[in-house]
């Protein structure tokens, strides 16, 4: 990717990109005067514009361009060559731009840059990022919201962008469909009153990728190590934009990361047990002390 002629210091850091034109979105981290190239890969600077023009036919992401629907009234027109993302439709509330409407922009430009994207959340333990993967009802957002409330750094909700070595931070929020029973966290109404939004504390722009957590429901809290063959199958299932070819070195890096299946009951009174088993498993300092 060629370097675009923008001033990245005017932008916001999110998903491994510096985004211009979204200064009104409070959930995005300000780049500031000392903004530098994104760690771990190509420098991606994207200019976001808005237009009241006519909607176009939707077509799949290809090597140069993508036109994608965002709900019934809005559409993104994404251009790789000009590093531009034009939002067609009436004005949107800034909280909707933070999440979920920015997701197609993040996925498209990062996939064009050779990175991978997954429908996943992520959090940090011991200075490393761990992706949390599972189907829509697996409780990814509620898990990372609970971890955030307990003081854990959460990198992202809903999307994990990685270059195979690092995972990049998303908007500083987690959106919940309903309050978590028994968990006292401060949330605000978001997305036209359809979600409860937890504001996240600042996080590093990126952290080394430590591995993956696959979620499942069960009668008790347990965790098991997943063999590489299982990791390949699960990552492939939740990979974004499979229509685009992947960099084999990135895929090998991802599969080589350790992965676990975390099983827990649908009982939030057991959340402390979940948090403790994750810490014991993922934090080498705690693991060493527990031997």
N, C-alpha and C positions, 0 to 999 in steps of 0.2 A: 504493500500500500504506500502510495506517495504521501508525503507530508502536506496536509492542507494548510492554506494561508490564513489560519485563525490565530487569535491570541488565546491560548489555552488557560491563561491565568484568570480569564473572565468566566470560566466554566464551573461545572460541578463534577466531582468524581463519582462514578457509579458503574458497577459491573465492568470494571476494567476500561472504561471510556472516560474522556472528558467531554461533557455535553454542554453546548452553548444554547442559550435561549430558554432555559428553565430555572432562572434565578428566583422565581416566585414559589418554587417547590421546596418547602421547608425540610423535607425528608432527605434531600440530596446534600452531600458534603461539599462545601465551598472549596474550590481548588486553591485560590489565593495567589499572591504574588510569586511564591516560590514553587509553583506548579512545575512538575517535571514529567518526563516521559513515563508512561505506565510501566511499573516493574514487570519483568517476566515476559515481555513480548512486544509486538508492534504498538506504536503510539497511535491510539484511535481518538480522533477529535471529531465529534459529530455536531452539526448545526441543526437545531430543531426550529422549524417554522410552522406557522398555522395558515390555513387557507380556507376560504368559504366556497371553493370551487366544487365542481361536480364530482361525485363518486365515480370511480372507474371499475371495470371488471377486475375481479380478484384473480391474481395468478401467483403461482408458487415462487418461492425464493429461488433465484438462479445465480449465475456467476456475477451479475451486474446490478440487478434491480428486483424489487419486490413491492407488490401492492397488496395490502392486507387489511381486512376489516377489523375494527375495534368496536364491538357492539353494533347496534343498528344504525347509528347516525354518524359514525366516524370511521376514518380510514387513514392508514399510513401509506405514503408513497416514499419509498426508500431508494436512494441512488448511491451506489458504491463509489462511483468516480468522483462525485462532488462532495462526498461525506455529508449528505443532507438527508434529513428526515422531515417530510412535510405532512402535517396532520390536517386532513381535510374534514371539515364539518364545523359545527358551532363551537364556541369556546367551551373548554372543559375546566372543572374545578381542579386546582393544583393537586389536591390529594389523590385524584384519579390518575393524574399524570405520574405521580410517584409510583403507584401500583394500582391496577395492573397494566395501565396503558403503555408504559415505557418498555414492557417486556419484549414486544416484537422488534423494537429498535435494538435492544441489547443483544438479542439472539442473532439477528441478521448480521450486524456489523462484526460481532465477535466470530461468527462462523466464517464470514468472509476473510477474517484475519487468521484463520486456521485454528482457532480455539474451539472448545467443545462446550455445549450447554446441556444442562439437565433440569428436568422438572424436580426440584429438590430445594431443601433449606440447608443452611450451614451454620456451624458454631465453632468456637475455638476452645481447645484444651491444650495446655502445655505449649502454647505458641504455635500450634498447628490447627489447620481448618479441617473439619470433618463434614462431608456432605450427608444429608439425611434424605433418604429416598423411600418412596412408597406411593401407593395409589392415592386418589383424591381424599379418601376417607381414612387414611392411615394415621392422621394426627401429626403431620409434620409441623404445621404452624403452632399448634398447641404445645408440642414438645419444646420447640425453641423459645416460645413465649415463657414457658415455665422456667427454662434454663436462664433466660434473661432476667427474670424476676429474682432468681437465686444468685445473680451476679456474674453469670457466664457471658462472655462476649459473643453476640450473635452477628454473623456476617451477612446473612441474607435469608429472606423468606421467599419461597416459590421458585427461584431460579439459582442455580450454581453455574457460574462461568469459570472455566479453568483452561489453562494452557498446558495442562499435564503436570506442571510443577507447582503452580500457585492457584489459589482460589481467590476471587475478587469480591469485594464487599458490594452489597446492594443498597437500596434505599434504607434509611434508618427507621424502619417500622416493620411490625408484624401485624397482619390482619387476621382477626378471628371471626368465625361465624357466630359465636356466642361466648359469653364470659366463661372462664374455666372454673368449675365448681370448687369452692374451698380455697381458691388462690386469689389473694388480695393484690391485684395489680391495677394500676391507673391506666384507663383506656379512654379514647375519645371516639365519637361517632365519625365514621368515614364512609366513602363510596356511597353517597346518597342515603345514608342510614342503614346500609345493608351489612356493615362490618363494624367490629370493635377494634380500633387501632391502638396498638401498644407502641409508643415512641421508644426507639432504641438509643442507647448511648453511642458516642462515636466509636468507630472501629478502624483498624488499619485498612488502607486501600487494598492490600492483599496480604495473604499469609501462605506459607508453604502448605500444600495439600497433604494432610496426614492419612486420609483414608475415607471409608464410606460406612454409613450405618443404614441398614435396610430394616424397615419397621414392619412389625406384625403384631396382631392382637393375640392374647392367650390368657390362661388362667393365673399365671404367676410371672414374676419378673426374672428374665434370664437373658443371657447373651452368649452367642456362639460364633466362632471364627468361620468365615465362608471360604471355601476353596476357590482358586482362580477361575475354574470353569463356570462356577455359579456366579462369580462377580461379572464375568463377560456377559452372560445372559441377562443379568439384571440391569447392568449399565446400558446395554443396547436397548432394552425395553423403554427406558426413560430418557434416552438421548434426544435432544432437540434437533430439528431440521435434518433428519436422516437422508433427505434428498441430496444433500451436499456431501461430497467425499470427505473423509477424515484424513488427517496427517497420521500415518502409521506410528510415528514415534510418540505422538501425543496419546494415542490409544494404548500403546504398550505401557507408557508411564501410568495411565489411569488404572489399568488392570493390575499393575504391579503393586499398587497401594493396598495395604491391609483392609479387610472389610469384615463386618460383623452383622449378624441378624439380632436385633433387639426385640424381644417379646415382652409385652406387658399387658396387664388387664385394663379394661376400660373403667378404671377406678382411680380418681385423682388423689385419693388419700394415700396411694402408693407412689406418688411422684418422687418423694425423697429417696425411695429405694431405686427408682430409675436413675435419678441423678447420681447417686453413689456408685451404682454399677458402671455407669459411663466413666466416671472419674477414675475408678480403680482400673478400668480396662485401658483407658486412653492416655492417662497422665503417667509418664514413666517414673516421676518422682514418687507418686502415691503407690504405684505398682511395686517399686523397690522396697518401700517401707512395709508393705503388707506381706512380704515374703517371710 
